[in-house]
């Protein structure tokens, strides 16, 4: 721990995916207080986290509605855009309200400067193309506002790309677009031209393959784990790991428990009891148990919304009872990725505030615990520096080298 402490005094440490709750930086949850969330400036200072990609995230299905989840309607695009705007303003306000403690980095040089000034460096990322509708010009708009990483997919397919988690309840089918739509293919080229990092986490295998074929710059999986350890579609196959590596990119391994260790047979038994109650066929394996909306459950598509809400709530309750993954599990996944694609193509992310966290790394103040675990496994200081951001910043510089003559200096 002493060695980990000393290392974090002299290296950059970067987390490539932290979600921002819509009430963050409000009364009682101010960014400069040790508040209830897994990220704030106090915890970041304690952990010596230099900066992070804070995510402008919006999900059309509106799970937090009064009656639980419900099917998409045209008005949800505007609702999701409003959610994007709320999170963007929160991120902007962190830099505005605490100018001596945080700032927004529009390029790697900004990041290094902010850290040298003793400030937390924020990289603005965006997850889910759904709120953009079919308007590719909105990529230019968001790049001009400071977005520097863009992820096409979340749960559910959209008009741009297929998700690794299509939702039966919303009439999704696996590979409905065959990967990317024509709009999605155009977006790859546009993002290259804007100098924006393409994030392939949460995309279907076909979509990842097509992005890797079309891109002229390295790509990133900002918060992913590996199917070689937990065989679920949300995780990356060995082939996908190599496709990302072959672009010169990096896979940011995420500290999300159900992606790092398989669920137990006891959980399988509980879930099958639940499925019997709802007259669903039993699950024979643990694959994809974390999701209630599997394509293999077509009956869900005709359920009333209230029934689906009851089922989903009960299922997630069972999964949440599963013991969390540990630092050992997390480091096992890092080891796996490093052995498959090399130390230069692996990084670290948390997915804090949206389910991330393992025993020993519960919030951004705990990053030295993971560093100590990596040291025990024989990783050198240079290796750890690469994992904690060195590889990501190499990619970011290469992505910006492909930028065309577009002004993305960052505006409000």
N, C-alpha and C positions, 0 to 999 in steps of 0.2 A: 504494500500500500504506500509506503514511503517513496518507492521508486515510481509508482504510478502518479503520485502527487507531484513529484519533481518533473515528470515528463509533461504533465498538463500545464505546468507553469511556462513551458517554452514551445508548445506546438499549438496549431489551430485544431479545434475540435468542432466538427460540423455535423448536424443532424439533418438529413435530407427530407424528412416528412413529419411535421407537427401540425395537427389540426387546431383551428382557432374556434372556440365556442362563440356563439352569437351574442353572449352576454359578457365576453371577456373585456376587461378594462372598464367595467362599470363599477358602481359603488359596492365596496366589499370584495371586489375581484379585480382591483387595479393591477396593472402590469408590473408596477414597482413594489408590490407587496407579496409576501409569502402566502399566497392565496390557496384556494381549494383545488386548482387544476395542476396538472403534471408539468406545465411550463409556466414560468413567469421570470422576470428579470432577476429576482432575488435567488431563485433556485438555480438559474443559469450561472449566476456569479459564483454561487457555492460550488457548483460542479466544474467550473472553468470551461463551460460550453461557450465557444467563441461566437457561434451563430447558427442559424437554422433556416431551412425553407419552411416558411409559414404558408399554409395552404388556403387559397380561396376555393372553397368546396361548396357544391350545391347538389342536392339530390331531389329529383322531381317527385318521387313517390310519397314524400311527406309523411313519414312514419309517425311523426309526432302529432298527427291530427287527433281530434277528439274521439274518433271511433277507430283509432289504429290506422293501419295502412289502407290505401285505396288506390284504385287504378288511375293511370295518368289521364289528364284532360288537357285540352289546349291551353287553358289558363295556367297550368303548372309551369310552362316555360317562363312566363313573366314572374311567377312566384320564385322560381329558381334563380332568375336574374336578380331579383331583389335580394335573395340570400347571398349571392355573390357580392353584391354591392355592400351589404352590411359587413361582410368579412373583410372586404378590401378597405373599407373605411376604418375598421378596427386596427388593421395592420398599419395604415397610414398614421393613425392617431397615436400609436405606440411611439413612433419616431417624433411626432409633433409634441406630444405631452412630456416626453422624457429625452430631450435632445442631448443631454449629457450622458445618457445611458444606452441609447440605441439609435440606429440609423438604418436606412435601406441601401443595400448594395445592388447597383445596376450592372456591375461587371466584377471580375475577380479583384481588380486593383482597388475598387471601392471597398470590397470586403477586407482586404489586407489593411487599408488605411483606417477603417473604422475600428478594427481590432487594435491597431497600434495606438489609437486614441482612447483605448479603454472602453469601447462601446460594444454592445451586442449587435452583430451584423445580421440583418434580415434579408433573405432572398424570397421574393414573392413567387409562389408557384400556384398553378391552377389545376384542379382535378375535376374531370367530367365535362365533355363537350355538350351535353344535353342542353344547358341553358343558352348556348349560342345558336340554337335552332339549326338553320342551314346557311348561316351568314358567315362566310369565311373571312370577310373583312373585319369581323370582330377580333380576330387574332391580331391584326395590326393595332386596333384600338387598345387591346389589353397589353400588348407589348409596349406601346407608347406610355401606358400607365405604370409600367415597371415589371410586368410579368416576365419571368426569365426561365420558367420550366412549365411545360404543359402536358397533362395526362389526358388522353382521350376518354378513358372509361372508368366507370365505377360499377356498382351492381346494376345489371340490366343493360341491354344493347341500346345504342342510340343511332342517330342518323349518320354518324361518322365512322363508327367502329363497333365490332362485336366485343362483348365483355366475356371474361373468363367465368362470369356468374350470371348467365341469362336467367330470367325469372319466369317460371311457369305462370305465376299469378298474373303477370302482365303480358301473357301470350308470347313471350320471347321463345325463340328456338335457338339451339346452339348453331353458331356460324350462319346466322340468318343472312348476313351480307357476304359471307365467304371471307371474312376478315375485315378489310377496309371497304367502305363505299368509295365511289368516285370522289365525293367530297373529302373523305378521309385521305385519299391519295394526294389530292391537291394540297391538303393541309400539311402533309409531310414536307412537301417542297416549300410551301410558304413559311413554315416554321424554320427550316434551314435558312431561308433568305432573311428572316428576321433575327437570326442568331439566338433563337429560343431553344432550350434543351427539350428534346422529345422524351417524355416519360412513358414507358410501356408497361408499368405495373398495372395489373387488373385487366389487361387486354387478353383476348382469346389467343390461342397459339397461332392460328392463321393470321391474325392481325399483327402479332409480333413479327412473324416471318415477313410479312409484306412491308412493314415499316423498315425492317433491317435491310430489305432489298432496295427500297426506294431512297433511303436517306443518304445524303452526301456528307453527313457529320456523325460523330459518335452519338449513341443513344444511352439512356439511363433507365434502369428500373428503380424508382425512388424508394420503394418500400415493398420488398418481395422476399420470399423464402424459396425453398427448393423441394421439388416433388420426390427427389431421391431420399428424403427423410419423412415427409408427410405428403402422401399422394393425393392431393386435391387440385382441381383445376386452377385455383387461385395462385398456387405455387408454380415456379418455373421448372420446366423439364431441363434435362441436361442439354438437349438440342437448343433450347431457348437461351440457356446460359452462354453457349458457344456463339449463337447468333449475335448476342449483345457484345460479347468480347470481340468478335470479328469486325464490328464497326469501330472498335477502339473504345467502346463504352464501359460502363461500370454497373454492377448489380449491388444495390444498397440493401444489405440483409436487414430485415425488420424484426424488432423485438415484440412479436405478437404471438402469444402462447399457442393458440390452436394451429398456427402455421409451423411451429417449431417442434412439436411432439404430437404423436397420434393420440387421439382420445382413447380412453380405456374401454375395455369390454363391459365394465359396469355401466358406463354411459350409454353404450350401444343397447344394453338391456332396457334401461330406462326409456330411451328414445323409442324403442320398438313397442313398449307398453303404451306410450303416448300415441304412437301411430295406430295401434290397434283400437284405441279409444276413438280415434277419428276415422276409422275404417279405411286406413291406408295400408298397403302391403308392407311387410317388415323389411328392414334394411339388412342385407347379408354381410356387409363390410362397413368399416369406419369411414370409407371414402366420402368426402364432402358432407359430413354430418353437421358441419357448422351452419349450414344454410337450409332454411325451410322451403325455399323456392326452387327446388331442383327440377330440371326438365323431365326427369323420370317420374314426376308426380303430376300428370296431366289433369287429374281430378281436381287439383287445387284451382285450376283456371275457372271452374264453374262454381266455386264456393262463394257464398256471400262474404263481403269484406269483414264483417264482424267475426265470422267463423275463422277466417284466415288469421285475423288478429289474435284470437284466442290460441290458435295452434302455434303461431310464431312466438308469442309471448312465453308459452309453456316450453317450447323447444329451447329458446335461448336461455331460459331459466335453468334448464338441465345442463346445458353446455357450460354456463357460467359457474356451476358447482364443481366442474373439473379443476383439479389443482393446477396452478399456474406453472408454466415452464420456468426453468431456472437459468442462471448465467451459464451453467454447464450446457444446457440444451441450446442456448443461443450461440455459444462458442462452437458447439458441434456443427451447427449450420454454417457458421463462418468458415470453419475448417473444411467442410465439404465443398463449399464454393471455391475456396482458395486452391484446393487440390484439383478441381475440375478446370478452372479458367485462369488461375494464377493470382498472385497478390496484387498485381497492378489493375485488376478489374473487379475488385470487391470493396464495398464500403459499409457504412453503418447507418441505420435509421431506427426511429422508435415507434412512429404512429401514435404518439402520445395524444391524449384527449379524444381518441376514437378507438379505444380497445387495446392499445399498446402497453407494454410493461411486463417485465418478468421479475421473479423473485431476485432481489439484489439490484435491480435497475427499475425502480418504481416511478422515478421522475427525473428531470434533467439534472438534478443535483447529485445523481448517483453514478455519473459516467465513469468515474475512476474505478469503481468496482469491476466494470467490464474490462477496462484496461488492465487491471491487476490479473484478471482471469486469463487474458490473452498473454500476458507476460509469463504466467505459470505454464502455459502451453508452448513456450519457446519462441514466441513472436518477438522480433527485435524492435527497438525503438523506431527504427526507420519503417518497418512493416506497419507498426501501429499508427504512425503518422500518416501513412498512405490510407489505411482503413478509416481513420477519423477525418478524412476530407481531402487528403493529398490527391487521391485518384479522381475525386469529383471535380476538383478545381482544374486539374489537367484537362478533363473532358470539357468543362465550361469554356476554357480558353480556346480549345479546338473548335467548339461549336460557334463561338463568336468570330473565329477566323473565317467562317463560311458566310458570315452576315453580308448582305448586299448593302447598297447605299440607302438604308432606311433609318430614319431618326427614331431610336428607341431609348432616348436619354432619360425618360421617366417624367411623366406629368401627372397631375391630378385629374 
